[in-house]
Amino acid sequence: MKVLSRPLIVFALTFGAALAATPLAAEQTVPASAAEITLSFAPIVKKVAPAVVNVYASRTDTAPRNPLFDDPIFRHFFGDSQEERPGGPTAQSLGSGVLIDPSGLVVTNYHVISGMTDVKVALADRREMPAEIVLRDQRTDLAVLRLKGKGPFPFMEFDDSDKLQVGDLVLAIGDPFGVGQTVTQGIISALARTEEGISHYGFFIQTDAAINPGNSGGALVDMHGRLIGINSAIVSQTGSSVGIGFAIPSDMVKVIVATAKAGRSAVRRPYLGAGLQNISKDIADSLNLDRPVGTLVTDVTPKSPAEAAGLQHGDLIVAIDGQPTDDVEAFSYRFATVPLGSNAVFSVIRSGKPLELTVKAEAAPDLPRDPVKITGSSPFAGATVINISPAVAEEYSLESPNQGVVISDIDQDSRAAALNLQKGDVVIAVNNKKIETTHDLEKATLGDHYFWKISIGRGNQIITTVVGG
């Protein structure tokens, strides 16, 4: 379970003489019938609990390699077995998951199985079996597993998360702290929570149902016994529930599940081809808006779906298919859930007048990546780089996709790894030479230098530093 630590402030309110003027609360009454006394969530729990599982993930690292094995004479007498000897430190992770198909497909959080190689699943009936990782999607913090066992398995049906309302009763089911399957009850506290820093698509259901570490990947269930969300994170200073939990809406989960069922190992999402920004109060005032909501178009990429639909610089997108897009996060979520090949209707305000534009949901185009593995003595030795295209920018969540080349892989014992270069870093310049293609970087890193001046893009920052040769 991801824990978001924030300052928690408690306000003490003092009531004085004004209390007498406060209307009295409705008179409390005892249950009027035996039926009211026996009201329970048990029928819902009985229906859905078998579909909620425990997920155990682990990874055993290779034992550190003895430097003596670099000596060929030593290897001649003692062999090469050391290079493949396991027994290093073991990493483990515990979370929850939800069976969403009788064939044994399980949805969980990406962070539960991130970096792990071995996964086991324990069902509610105490059966345990291995599972293979079918799909990992870091951008949504979701992953799909497939049980290696005989089905059919119990499973949970999806419900439409767009139908939810604040105040609806919900159940959270998972395995908090590894104590065993646990059910908690609460309400939907808020919808469309954005900017929580949980995943790329910051658009969450908030609930006060108790969610604790170990609940990650568990089910948020409505009163119809259907899946409305995957529990993902909490806000807490202690690591335990304080009544602020977040779940990924089921409509986003459906996209990831559909990808896995189609046999793809990576998620393909609609590509717009437009720059977007949030509306500030000053921008809202300049556009004569009564409140700062909507997504402002700052630029349009030529030959993109945005251009084909007639979207223009300065347009304000206020809804997609009738669902409001109050900020960039809400827009990204709504557009990401549009099925590829279908059309989305954008509600737009242009020069103060409303209009509707139809945008075709197309996958981002992928140009030749031309992968090149850098060798030699440069800081990038051991790194593989690829050219940037709209598809690559989407895949690596690049903030500035119009410059440089991106690192797609790094050898474990390379100089690039030692310098803490990372997958997804964008190489912008080397020794003041602008890098536009993978072969530009290959040429720029030839030969030996006393020092290397490099510029790297990481997230929304550009890091420039000097490294010794």
Kinemage of the C-alpha trace (Angstrom):
@kinemage 1
@onewidth
@group {chain A} dominant
@subgroup {mainchain}
@vectorlist {calphas} color= white
{ca met a 1} P 0.000 0.000 0.000
{ca lys a 2} L 1.374 3.375 -0.967
{ca val a 3} L 1.296 5.762 1.994
{ca leu a 4} L 1.073 9.471 1.248
{ca ser a 5} L 2.328 11.391 4.264
{ca arg a 6} L 0.753 14.794 4.799
{ca pro a 7} L 0.368 17.141 7.770
{ca leu a 8} L -2.835 16.284 9.613
{ca ile a 9} L -4.390 19.155 11.556
{ca val a 10} L -7.159 18.769 14.157
{ca phe a 11} L -9.296 21.790 14.890
{ca ala a 12} L -10.945 22.093 18.326
{ca leu a 13} L -14.272 23.949 18.201
{ca thr a 14} L -15.751 25.545 21.307
{ca phe a 15} L -19.496 25.823 21.634
{ca gly a 16} L -20.923 28.421 24.029
{ca ala a 17} L -24.310 30.015 24.511
{ca ala a 18} L -25.109 29.740 20.828
{ca leu a 19} L -25.572 26.010 21.347
{ca ala a 20} L -29.047 26.615 22.714
{ca ala a 21} L -30.154 28.063 19.402
{ca thr a 22} L -28.977 24.984 17.480
{ca pro a 23} L -31.881 22.798 16.291
{ca leu a 24} L -32.039 19.475 18.121
{ca ala a 25} L -31.047 16.383 16.168
{ca ala a 26} L -33.743 13.944 15.184
{ca glu a 27} L -34.774 11.709 18.092
{ca gln a 28} L -32.945 8.388 18.138
{ca thr a 29} L -35.088 5.261 17.989
{ca val a 30} L -34.498 1.577 18.540
{ca pro a 31} L -34.973 -0.898 15.662
{ca ala a 32} L -38.673 -1.358 15.043
{ca ser a 33} L -38.578 -4.935 13.801
{ca ala a 34} L -36.496 -8.110 13.798
{ca ala a 35} L -35.710 -7.454 10.127
{ca glu a 36} L -34.085 -4.114 11.003
{ca ile a 37} L -31.990 -5.732 13.722
{ca thr a 38} L -30.610 -8.358 11.345
{ca leu a 39} L -29.652 -5.987 8.512
{ca ser a 40} L -26.149 -6.976 7.378
{ca phe a 41} L -23.585 -6.712 4.582
{ca ala a 42} L -22.963 -10.455 4.931
{ca pro a 43} L -24.793 -11.461 1.708
{ca ile a 44} L -22.580 -9.116 -0.340
{ca val a 45} L -19.419 -10.325 1.385
{ca lys a 46} L -20.390 -13.958 0.830
{ca lys a 47} L -20.804 -13.222 -2.864
{ca val a 48} L -17.558 -11.323 -3.495
{ca ala a 49} L -15.030 -12.487 -0.880
{ca pro a 50} L -14.018 -15.670 -2.779
{ca ala a 51} L -12.786 -13.472 -5.656
{ca val a 52} L -10.363 -11.478 -3.463
{ca val a 53} L -6.914 -13.075 -3.123
{ca asn a 54} L -3.596 -12.513 -1.396
{ca val a 55} L -0.578 -11.832 -3.616
{ca tyr a 56} L 2.924 -12.842 -2.484
{ca ala a 57} L 5.750 -11.593 -4.701
{ca ser a 58} L 9.480 -12.124 -4.298
{ca arg a 59} L 12.825 -11.796 -6.040
{ca thr a 60} L 16.137 -13.441 -5.162
{ca asp a 61} L 19.105 -11.409 -6.336
{ca thr a 62} L 22.334 -12.973 -7.535
{ca ala a 63} L 25.052 -13.198 -4.918
{ca pro a 64} L 27.819 -10.569 -5.298
{ca arg a 65} L 30.439 -11.728 -7.775
{ca asn a 66} L 33.894 -12.362 -6.354
{ca pro a 67} L 36.430 -10.171 -8.211
{ca leu a 68} L 38.882 -13.110 -8.252
{ca phe a 69} L 36.765 -14.610 -11.027
{ca asp a 70} L 38.013 -11.837 -13.323
{ca asp a 71} L 41.375 -13.676 -13.289
{ca pro a 72} L 41.409 -16.351 -16.064
{ca ile a 73} L 43.921 -18.510 -14.117
{ca phe a 74} L 41.596 -18.509 -11.082
{ca arg a 75} L 38.654 -19.510 -13.311
{ca his a 76} L 40.769 -22.297 -14.848
{ca phe a 77} L 41.249 -23.978 -11.464
{ca phe a 78} L 37.916 -23.156 -9.804
{ca gly a 79} L 35.474 -22.934 -12.730
{ca asp a 80} L 32.856 -20.299 -13.592
{ca ser a 81} L 30.035 -21.448 -11.298
{ca gln a 82} L 30.338 -18.321 -9.188
{ca glu a 83} L 28.908 -16.152 -11.963
{ca glu a 84} L 25.497 -17.811 -11.790
{ca arg a 85} L 25.355 -18.624 -8.100
{ca pro a 86} L 22.109 -17.475 -6.466
{ca gly a 87} L 21.748 -16.747 -2.799
{ca gly a 88} L 21.870 -12.963 -2.654
{ca pro a 89} L 19.378 -10.811 -0.775
{ca thr a 90} L 15.694 -11.633 -1.223
{ca ala a 91} L 13.096 -8.908 -1.810
{ca gln a 92} L 9.488 -9.633 -0.856
{ca ser a 93} L 6.149 -7.905 -1.250
{ca leu a 94} L 2.691 -8.643 0.117
{ca gly a 95} L -0.554 -7.325 -1.308
{ca ser a 96} L -4.018 -8.237 -2.474
{ca gly a 97} L -5.684 -8.906 -5.807
{ca val a 98} L -9.061 -9.476 -7.425
{ca leu a 99} L -10.100 -12.344 -9.723
{ca ile a 100} L -11.988 -10.782 -12.625
{ca asp a 101} L -12.320 -13.787 -14.944
{ca pro a 102} L -13.150 -17.500 -14.404
{ca ser a 103} L -9.989 -18.431 -16.308
{ca gly a 104} L -7.885 -17.047 -13.445
{ca leu a 105} L -6.990 -13.458 -14.408
{ca val a 106} L -6.118 -11.384 -11.338
{ca val a 107} L -5.810 -7.593 -11.109
{ca thr a 108} L -3.458 -6.093 -8.542
{ca asn a 109} L -1.314 -2.989 -8.131
{ca tyr a 110} L 1.869 -2.538 -10.139
{ca his a 111} L 3.757 -1.552 -7.010
{ca val a 112} L 2.894 -4.911 -5.399
{ca ile a 113} L 4.842 -6.870 -8.031
{ca ser a 114} L 7.247 -4.163 -9.237
{ca gly a 115} L 10.723 -5.616 -9.700
{ca met a 116} L 9.556 -9.069 -8.586
{ca thr a 117} L 10.032 -12.287 -10.541
{ca asp a 118} L 8.144 -14.926 -8.528
{ca val a 119} L 4.475 -14.522 -7.669
{ca lys a 120} L 2.180 -16.769 -5.643
{ca val a 121} L -1.512 -16.261 -4.988
{ca ala a 122} L -3.554 -17.536 -2.034
{ca leu a 123} L -7.287 -17.873 -2.586
{ca ala a 124} L -9.941 -17.357 0.058
{ca asp a 125} L -10.464 -21.143 0.249
{ca arg a 126} L -6.755 -21.501 1.261
{ca arg a 127} L -5.576 -22.892 -2.057
{ca glu a 128} L -2.170 -21.525 -3.082
{ca met a 129} L -0.738 -21.557 -6.576
{ca pro a 130} L 1.900 -19.776 -8.658
{ca ala a 131} L 0.930 -17.010 -11.057
{ca glu a 132} L 2.574 -15.522 -14.110
{ca ile a 133} L 2.782 -11.781 -14.675
{ca val a 134} L 0.794 -11.079 -17.840
{ca leu a 135} L 1.010 -7.297 -17.928
{ca arg a 136} L 2.605 -4.507 -15.884
{ca asp a 137} L 1.500 -0.906 -16.342
{ca gln a 138} L 3.352 1.548 -14.154
{ca arg a 139} L 1.427 4.559 -15.470
{ca thr a 140} L -1.840 3.322 -13.939
{ca asp a 141} L -0.208 1.387 -11.068
{ca leu a 142} L -1.995 -1.756 -12.264
{ca ala a 143} L -0.846 -5.254 -13.178
{ca val a 144} L -2.563 -8.417 -14.409
{ca leu a 145} L -1.628 -11.943 -13.299
{ca arg a 146} L -2.766 -15.360 -14.526
{ca leu a 147} L -3.134 -18.252 -12.080
{ca lys a 148} L -1.315 -21.473 -12.958
{ca gly a 149} L -4.036 -23.732 -11.632
{ca lys a 150} L -7.194 -25.535 -12.608
{ca gly a 151} L -10.302 -23.401 -12.955
{ca pro a 152} L -12.922 -22.213 -13.202
{ca phe a 153} L -12.258 -19.678 -10.468
{ca pro a 154} L -14.652 -17.402 -8.589
{ca phe a 155} L -14.580 -13.897 -10.016
{ca met a 156} L -16.031 -10.441 -9.515
{ca glu a 157} L -17.961 -8.463 -12.122
{ca phe a 158} L -17.210 -4.824 -12.900
{ca asp a 159} L -19.586 -1.950 -12.331
{ca asp a 160} L -19.471 1.490 -13.980
{ca ser a 161} L -17.401 3.789 -11.762
{ca asp a 162} L -18.894 6.834 -13.498
{ca lys a 163} L -22.250 6.055 -11.849
{ca leu a 164} L -20.854 6.461 -8.350
{ca gln a 165} L -21.951 9.305 -6.086
{ca val a 166} L -20.408 10.790 -2.985
{ca gly a 167} L -22.103 9.152 -0.006
{ca asp a 168} L -22.591 5.723 -1.594
{ca leu a 169} L -21.870 2.813 0.725
{ca val a 170} L -18.837 0.689 -0.175
{ca leu a 171} L -16.849 -2.275 1.154
{ca ala a 172} L -13.055 -2.613 1.015
{ca ile a 173} L -11.701 -6.174 0.979
{ca gly a 174} L -8.049 -7.179 1.205
{ca asp a 175} L -5.305 -8.543 3.439
{ca pro a 176} L -4.089 -5.686 5.700
{ca phe a 177} L -0.768 -6.310 7.471
{ca gly a 178} L -0.927 -9.955 6.336
{ca val a 179} L -3.486 -10.866 9.050
{ca gly a 180} L -5.845 -12.522 6.559
{ca gln a 181} L -8.802 -11.455 4.465
{ca thr a 182} L -10.536 -8.480 6.074
{ca val a 183} L -13.684 -6.536 5.167
{ca thr a 184} L -14.211 -2.890 6.116
{ca gln a 185} L -17.158 -0.631 5.375
{ca gly a 186} L -17.488 3.060 4.609
{ca ile a 187} L -18.743 5.540 2.057
{ca ile a 188} L -17.383 7.240 -1.023
{ca ser a 189} L -15.896 10.404 0.438
{ca ala a 190} L -15.023 12.103 -2.865
{ca leu a 191} L -14.704 11.428 -6.593
{ca ala a 192} L -12.198 12.528 -9.217
{ca arg a 193} L -9.431 13.199 -6.732
{ca thr a 194} L -6.443 14.441 -8.735
{ca glu a 195} L -2.819 15.426 -8.112
{ca glu a 196} L -2.347 12.759 -5.444
{ca gly a 197} L 1.008 11.644 -6.886
{ca ile a 198} L -0.035 7.987 -6.862
{ca ser a 199} L 0.244 7.288 -10.585
{ca his a 200} L 0.450 9.073 -13.925
{ca tyr a 201} L -3.353 9.145 -14.180
{ca gly a 202} L -4.194 11.019 -10.997
{ca phe a 203} L -7.960 10.424 -10.869
{ca phe a 204} L -9.169 8.458 -7.852
{ca ile a 205} L -12.121 7.393 -5.764
{ca gln a 206} L -11.674 8.491 -2.143
{ca thr a 207} L -13.201 6.403 0.639
{ca asp a 208} L -13.193 6.321 4.439
{ca ala a 209} L -13.430 2.512 4.500
{ca ala a 210} L -10.353 1.409 6.440
{ca ile a 211} L -7.479 0.598 4.040
{ca asn a 212} L -4.087 -0.402 5.431
{ca pro a 213} L -0.736 -1.725 4.141
{ca gly a 214} L -1.420 -5.079 2.485
{ca asn a 215} L -4.727 -3.863 1.042
{ca ser a 216} L -2.961 -2.737 -2.155
{ca gly a 217} L -4.652 -4.391 -5.105
{ca gly a 218} L -7.735 -5.309 -3.103
{ca ala a 219} L -11.337 -4.659 -4.053
{ca leu a 220} L -13.562 -1.657 -3.498
{ca val a 221} L -17.082 -3.067 -3.856
{ca asp a 222} L -20.487 -1.411 -4.228
{ca met a 223} L -23.794 -2.566 -2.749
{ca his a 224} L -24.506 -4.648 -5.870
{ca gly a 225} L -21.465 -6.779 -5.114
{ca arg a 226} L -19.536 -5.464 -8.097
{ca leu a 227} L -16.004 -4.126 -8.450
{ca ile a 228} L -15.856 -0.328 -8.616
{ca gly a 229} L -12.178 0.199 -7.820
{ca ile a 230} L -8.777 -1.261 -6.945
{ca asn a 231} L -7.499 0.012 -3.590
{ca ser a 232} L -4.143 1.682 -4.099
{ca ala a 233} L -3.010 4.229 -1.510
{ca ile a 234} L -3.750 6.025 1.738
{ca val a 235} L -2.901 9.368 3.283
{ca ser a 236} L -1.357 8.803 6.692
{ca gln a 237} L 1.457 9.921 8.989
{ca thr a 238} L 1.548 6.574 10.795
{ca gly a 239} L 1.212 4.091 7.927
{ca ser a 240} L -2.207 3.009 9.218
{ca ser a 241} L -5.660 4.081 8.074
{ca val a 242} L -6.903 7.505 9.106
{ca gly a 243} L -9.957 7.303 6.871
{ca ile a 244} L -8.437 8.709 3.675
{ca gly a 245} L -7.944 5.977 1.091
{ca phe a 246} L -7.777 6.015 -2.693
{ca ala a 247} L -8.900 3.495 -5.283
{ca ile a 248} L -8.344 3.340 -9.050
{ca pro a 249} L -11.758 3.567 -10.778
{ca ser a 250} L -13.042 0.389 -12.426
{ca asp a 251} L -13.370 2.102 -15.814
{ca met a 252} L -9.572 2.442 -15.932
{ca val a 253} L -9.099 -1.110 -14.664
{ca lys a 254} L -11.250 -2.370 -17.560
{ca val a 255} L -8.810 -0.857 -20.072
{ca ile a 256} L -5.869 -2.732 -18.548
{ca val a 257} L -7.824 -6.002 -18.351
{ca ala a 258} L -8.946 -5.689 -21.985
{ca thr a 259} L -5.307 -5.254 -23.015
{ca ala a 260} L -4.291 -8.402 -21.140
{ca lys a 261} L -7.164 -10.412 -22.613
{ca ala a 262} L -6.104 -9.304 -26.095
{ca gly a 263} L -2.719 -10.927 -25.494
{ca arg a 264} L -0.690 -7.703 -25.432
{ca ser a 265} L 2.032 -7.131 -22.858
{ca ala a 266} L 1.901 -3.319 -23.067
{ca val a 267} L -1.007 -0.895 -22.962
{ca arg a 268} L -1.734 1.168 -26.068
{ca arg a 269} L -3.572 4.396 -25.337
{ca pro a 270} L -5.213 7.083 -27.463
{ca tyr a 271} L -2.847 9.760 -28.730
{ca leu a 272} L -4.087 13.343 -29.013
{ca gly a 273} L -1.104 15.329 -30.265
{ca ala a 274} L -1.728 18.547 -28.340
{ca gly a 275} L -0.106 20.441 -25.488
{ca leu a 276} L -2.393 21.021 -22.504
{ca gln a 277} L -2.333 23.059 -19.314
{ca asn a 278} L -4.559 23.751 -16.335
{ca ile a 279} L -6.596 26.922 -16.019
{ca ser a 280} L -5.473 29.428 -13.404
{ca lys a 281} L -7.717 32.148 -11.998
{ca asp a 282} L -5.936 34.767 -14.127
{ca ile a 283} L -6.448 32.729 -17.300
{ca ala a 284} L -10.090 32.162 -16.364
{ca asp a 285} L -10.583 35.903 -15.917
{ca ser a 286} L -8.953 36.631 -19.296
{ca leu a 287} L -11.337 34.132 -20.946
{ca asn a 288} L -14.341 35.577 -19.092
{ca leu a 289} L -14.966 32.292 -17.292
{ca asp a 290} L -16.862 32.267 -14.022
{ca arg a 291} L -14.524 29.637 -12.543
{ca pro a 292} L -11.086 28.172 -13.380
{ca val a 293} L -12.031 24.769 -14.793
{ca gly a 294} L -11.172 23.072 -18.063
{ca thr a 295} L -8.080 22.076 -20.014
{ca leu a 296} L -6.417 24.714 -22.196
{ca val a 297} L -4.848 23.715 -25.538
{ca thr a 298} L -1.410 25.339 -25.840
{ca asp a 299} L -0.256 23.802 -29.140
{ca val a 300} L -1.358 21.262 -31.741
{ca thr a 301} L 1.005 18.763 -33.406
{ca pro a 302} L 0.771 18.653 -37.218
{ca lys a 303} L -0.836 15.507 -38.680
{ca ser a 304} L -2.169 14.469 -35.290
{ca pro a 305} L -5.704 13.396 -34.278
{ca ala a 306} L -6.082 16.798 -32.590
{ca glu a 307} L -5.356 18.637 -35.851
{ca ala a 308} L -7.595 16.279 -37.834
{ca ala a 309} L -10.475 17.015 -35.445
{ca gly a 310} L -10.009 20.788 -35.810
{ca leu a 311} L -8.673 21.466 -32.329
{ca gln a 312} L -6.889 24.830 -32.141
{ca his a 313} L -4.473 26.714 -29.904
{ca gly a 314} L -6.488 28.500 -27.199
{ca asp a 315} L -9.393 26.049 -27.201
{ca leu a 316} L -10.730 25.165 -23.772
{ca ile a 317} L -11.772 21.513 -23.418
{ca val a 318} L -14.459 21.241 -20.734
{ca ala a 319} L -15.767 17.676 -21.262
{ca ile a 320} L -15.194 14.386 -23.080
{ca asp a 321} L -18.315 12.415 -23.988
{ca gly a 322} L -20.281 14.504 -21.503
{ca gln a 323} L -17.883 13.867 -18.599
{ca pro a 324} L -16.259 17.046 -17.215
{ca thr a 325} L -12.507 17.604 -17.594
{ca asp a 326} L -11.834 20.168 -14.890
{ca asp a 327} L -8.052 19.831 -15.156
{ca val a 328} L -5.323 18.068 -17.140
{ca glu a 329} L -5.424 15.019 -14.847
{ca ala a 330} L -9.159 14.566 -15.410
{ca phe a 331} L -8.692 15.015 -19.162
{ca ser a 332} L -5.869 12.433 -19.266
{ca tyr a 333} L -7.997 9.903 -17.400
{ca arg a 334} L -11.082 10.431 -19.565
{ca phe a 335} L -9.186 10.257 -22.851
{ca ala a 336} L -7.161 7.210 -21.733
{ca thr a 337} L -10.385 5.252 -21.169
{ca val a 338} L -11.678 5.877 -24.721
{ca pro a 339} L -11.353 2.595 -26.692
{ca leu a 340} L -8.923 2.710 -29.616
{ca gly a 341} L -10.688 2.964 -32.939
{ca ser a 342} L -13.724 4.733 -31.496
{ca asn a 343} L -14.588 8.437 -31.481
{ca ala a 344} L -14.669 10.832 -28.547
{ca val a 345} L -16.760 14.000 -28.500
{ca phe a 346} L -14.885 16.979 -27.056
{ca ser a 347} L -16.956 19.811 -25.610
{ca val a 348} L -14.900 22.920 -26.356
{ca ile a 349} L -15.169 26.647 -25.704
{ca arg a 350} L -13.575 28.745 -28.461
{ca ser a 351} L -13.668 32.537 -28.312
{ca gly a 352} L -16.414 32.323 -25.716
{ca lys a 353} L -18.642 30.080 -27.838
{ca pro a 354} L -19.330 26.367 -27.175
{ca leu a 355} L -18.800 23.777 -29.893
{ca glu a 356} L -18.267 20.023 -30.199
{ca leu a 357} L -15.398 18.305 -31.982
{ca thr a 358} L -15.100 14.614 -32.791
{ca val a 359} L -11.660 13.133 -32.108
{ca lys a 360} L -10.712 9.671 -33.318
{ca ala a 361} L -8.938 7.573 -30.684
{ca glu a 362} L -5.743 6.421 -32.409
{ca ala a 363} L -2.599 4.863 -30.946
{ca ala a 364} L 0.499 7.035 -30.931
{ca pro a 365} L 2.586 6.551 -34.099
{ca asp a 366} L 5.906 4.793 -33.659
{ca leu a 367} L 8.848 5.801 -35.860
{ca pro a 368} L 12.092 3.801 -36.314
{ca arg a 369} L 13.673 3.590 -32.877
{ca asp a 370} L 17.184 2.699 -34.128
{ca pro a 371} L 18.423 1.262 -30.816
{ca val a 372} L 22.141 1.795 -30.183
{ca lys a 373} L 24.153 0.393 -27.282
{ca ile a 374} L 26.843 2.841 -26.208
{ca thr a 375} L 30.327 1.430 -25.591
{ca gly a 376} L 33.704 2.956 -24.755
{ca ser a 377} L 34.568 5.101 -21.761
{ca ser a 378} L 31.803 7.710 -21.853
{ca pro a 379} L 29.289 8.144 -19.002
{ca phe a 380} L 26.706 6.355 -21.193
{ca ala a 381} L 28.747 3.168 -21.622
{ca gly a 382} L 26.404 0.199 -21.120
{ca ala a 383} L 23.245 2.167 -21.909
{ca thr a 384} L 20.978 1.454 -24.872
{ca val a 385} L 19.224 4.468 -26.362
{ca ile a 386} L 16.346 4.827 -28.815
{ca asn a 387} L 14.930 7.670 -30.898
{ca ile a 388} L 11.921 9.522 -29.545
{ca ser a 389} L 8.565 9.201 -31.290
{ca pro a 390} L 5.021 9.894 -30.034
{ca ala a 391} L 4.767 6.212 -29.052
{ca val a 392} L 8.066 6.351 -27.148
{ca ala a 393} L 7.046 9.596 -25.439
{ca glu a 394} L 3.808 7.882 -24.349
{ca glu a 395} L 5.593 4.719 -23.236
{ca tyr a 396} L 8.166 6.534 -21.088
{ca ser a 397} L 5.921 9.426 -19.936
{ca leu a 398} L 8.314 12.031 -21.326
{ca glu a 399} L 7.679 15.616 -20.294
{ca ser a 400} L 9.604 17.108 -23.261
{ca pro a 401} L 9.249 14.616 -26.138
{ca asn a 402} L 10.712 16.871 -28.833
{ca gln a 403} L 14.397 16.683 -27.940
{ca gly a 404} L 17.148 14.129 -27.401
{ca val a 405} L 17.113 10.341 -27.248
{ca val a 406} L 15.793 8.170 -24.430
{ca ile a 407} L 17.617 5.486 -22.445
{ca ser a 408} L 15.693 2.232 -22.858
{ca asp a 409} L 18.043 -0.179 -21.058
{ca ile a 410} L 21.143 -0.147 -18.844
{ca asp a 411} L 23.577 -2.985 -18.146
{ca gln a 412} L 23.743 -3.744 -14.439
{ca asp a 413} L 27.526 -3.400 -13.983
{ca ser a 414} L 28.086 -0.596 -16.502
{ca arg a 415} L 29.410 2.909 -16.025
{ca ala a 416} L 25.975 4.284 -16.883
{ca ala a 417} L 24.514 2.300 -13.981
{ca ala a 418} L 27.307 3.432 -11.660
{ca leu a 419} L 26.505 7.058 -12.486
{ca asn a 420} L 22.840 6.404 -11.603
{ca leu a 421} L 21.504 6.982 -15.095
{ca gln a 422} L 17.986 5.548 -15.381
{ca lys a 423} L 15.639 4.081 -17.937
{ca gly a 424} L 13.525 6.907 -19.295
{ca asp a 425} L 16.260 9.529 -18.955
{ca val a 426} L 16.513 11.741 -22.053
{ca val a 427} L 20.016 12.538 -23.320
{ca ile a 428} L 19.843 16.113 -24.607
{ca ala a 429} L 23.474 17.167 -25.130
{ca val a 430} L 27.039 15.866 -24.745
{ca asn a 431} L 29.967 18.306 -24.576
{ca asn a 432} L 27.660 21.061 -25.873
{ca lys a 433} L 26.668 18.971 -28.914
{ca lys a 434} L 22.910 18.703 -29.317
{ca ile a 435} L 21.690 15.103 -29.545
{ca glu a 436} L 18.829 14.448 -31.957
{ca thr a 437} L 19.267 10.769 -32.921
{ca thr a 438} L 20.818 7.647 -31.438
{ca his a 439} L 23.665 7.853 -33.934
{ca asp a 440} L 24.367 11.445 -32.826
{ca leu a 441} L 25.005 10.113 -29.325
{ca glu a 442} L 27.086 7.242 -30.660
{ca lys a 443} L 29.372 9.695 -32.487
{ca ala a 444} L 29.494 12.153 -29.576
{ca thr a 445} L 30.728 9.467 -27.179
{ca leu a 446} L 33.592 8.148 -29.340
{ca gly a 447} L 37.132 8.490 -28.022
{ca asp a 448} L 38.502 9.494 -24.632
{ca his a 449} L 37.996 12.839 -22.895
{ca tyr a 450} L 39.337 14.392 -19.712
{ca phe a 451} L 35.756 15.303 -18.817
{ca trp a 452} L 32.226 14.916 -20.167
{ca lys a 453} L 29.638 17.651 -19.947
{ca ile a 454} L 26.207 16.048 -20.227
{ca ser a 455} L 22.620 17.322 -20.124
{ca ile a 456} L 19.904 14.875 -19.076
{ca gly a 457} L 16.148 15.328 -18.996
{ca arg a 458} L 14.430 13.540 -16.118
{ca gly a 459} L 10.767 14.219 -15.441
{ca asn a 460} L 10.246 17.958 -15.755
{ca gln a 461} L 13.893 18.793 -14.930
{ca ile a 462} L 17.008 19.209 -17.050
{ca ile a 463} L 20.174 18.150 -15.216
{ca thr a 464} L 23.545 19.393 -16.513
{ca thr a 465} L 26.708 18.074 -14.929
{ca val a 466} L 30.391 17.407 -15.616
{ca val a 467} L 31.778 13.861 -15.263
{ca gly a 468} L 35.430 12.859 -15.295
{ca gly a 469} L 36.758 10.887 -18.281
